[in-house]
Amino acid sequence: MRMRTTRDGRSAVLVYSALDRLHTCVGTDVPWMVLPTERLAEVRDAAPFDLVLLDVVVPEHERAVGR
């Protein structure tokens, strides 16, 4: 799972509420997985993050292609 750093230095995990929103917000050439929200605590234990951001549009110049 890829984390992003916010302008104020916090780490964030981006989550999307539907596949069409993922494609609209970050493009179609990104790996993805389905994860129940209650499992985010396990993710945080393995790779700590400060924020969960929902359906955030990532500018095209910041998108990771094929990663």
N, C-alpha and C positions, 0 to 999 in steps of 0.2 A: 504494500500500500504506500502510495507516494504522499508525503506531507508537503505542505506549502508553508512559507513563512510570511506572516502579515507585516504590514509596514511598521507596526510597533514591536516587532520581534517575537510575537507569539507563534507557536506552531499550530497548524490547522489541518484537519482532514476534511476533504471535500466529499460530500455525499449528494446523491441525486435521487429524487423521489420516483423517477420513471426513466426508462431507457431513452425515450424521445427527448427528455430534458437533458440527459447526459450528452446525447449527440448534438443537441442545439448549443449547449453551454461549453463543451470542450472538444467537440468534433467526433467523427466516427472512427478514427484510427487510434483509439486508446483502449488498453486492456481494461476489463471491468469484471466485477463479481457481484453476486447477490449476497447480502449479509443482513440478517435480522438486527434491528437496532439494539436489542438487548445484548448482542455480542460485541458491541463497541467497547464495553468495559474490558473485555479480553484483549482487544486490539490496543487499548490505551495501556494496559499492563505490560504488553510486549514492546510497544513503541509509543511512549508517552506523547500526548498532544494536549494543547490548551483549549482548542475550539473545535466544534463541529459546525461546518458551514453548509447550508442546504441550497442546492440549485444555483450556485454561483456561476456567472458567466466569466470564463477565462478568456482574456483578450487573445486573439489569434497569434500574435507575436510571442506570447508566453506559453503556448500549448506545446506539450511534448509529443512529438509524432512517433508512433510506433513503440512507445515504451510502456 
